[in-house]
Amino acid sequence: MDLIDLGGVLRYSADDGANGRELWSSDGTSDGTGMVADIYPGSAASSPEAFVVLAGRLYFSANDGVNGRELWVHEPE
């Protein structure tokens, strides 16, 4: 499992048993923990990995099931 701190919130890849391995975040509370994006919708996994934080953004690679493994960026709200 890949994980990284982004602005005090943990970003990581996890599999909830329904959506495959996707991008998740947690601030350490139940209410603050959840899937950020279902990049490869359905039960397939996008398998986000190789996390890097730069200028307040999370860069990682993931597979959307259409274009193969590509660079993605997540900018927290």
C-alpha positions in Angstrom: 0.0 0.0 0.0 1.3 3.4 -1.0 0.7 6.3 1.5 1.8 9.9 1.9 0.9 12.9 4.1 -0.6 15.8 2.2 -1.4 18.9 4.3 -1.9 16.8 7.5 -4.2 14.3 5.8 -3.0 10.8 4.8 -3.6 9.9 1.2 -3.2 6.2 0.4 -4.3 3.3 -1.9 -6.7 0.8 -0.4 -9.2 -1.8 -1.4 -12.6 -1.7 0.3 -13.7 -5.0 -1.2 -16.2 -3.4 -3.6 -14.3 -0.9 -5.7 -10.8 -2.4 -6.0 -7.7 -0.6 -5.0 -8.4 3.2 -5.3 -7.2 6.5 -3.8 -8.4 7.1 -0.3 -7.7 9.8 2.4 -8.0 10.0 6.2 -7.6 12.7 8.8 -7.6 10.0 11.5 -11.4 10.1 12.1 -14.2 7.9 10.8 -16.0 10.9 9.3 -12.8 12.1 7.7 -11.9 8.8 6.0 -13.1 7.8 2.6 -12.4 7.1 -1.0 -11.2 10.2 -2.9 -11.9 8.9 -6.4 -13.0 5.7 -8.1 -10.5 6.1 -11.0 -11.4 2.7 -12.5 -15.1 2.4 -11.8 -16.6 -0.9 -10.7 -14.8 -3.7 -9.0 -11.6 -3.3 -11.1 -8.6 -1.5 -9.4 -6.8 1.6 -10.7 -4.0 0.7 -8.3 -2.7 4.2 -7.5 1.0 4.2 -6.7 4.3 6.1 -6.7 2.9 9.1 -4.7 4.8 12.4 -4.8 3.7 15.7 -3.2 4.7 18.8 -5.0 3.4 22.4 -4.4 0.4 21.1 -2.4 -0.7 18.6 -5.0 -0.5 14.8 -5.0 1.0 13.2 -8.2 0.7 9.5 -8.7 0.2 6.9 -11.4 -3.0 5.0 -11.9 -4.9 2.9 -14.5 -8.4 4.2 -15.5 -9.1 1.0 -17.6 -9.2 3.0 -20.8 -5.8 4.7 -21.3 -3.6 2.4 -19.2 -1.3 3.6 -16.5 -0.9 7.4 -16.6 0.1 10.3 -14.4 -2.7 11.7 -12.3 -2.9 14.7 -10.0 -5.1 15.3 -6.9 -5.5 18.8 -5.6 -7.1 18.8 -2.1 -10.0 21.2 -1.6 
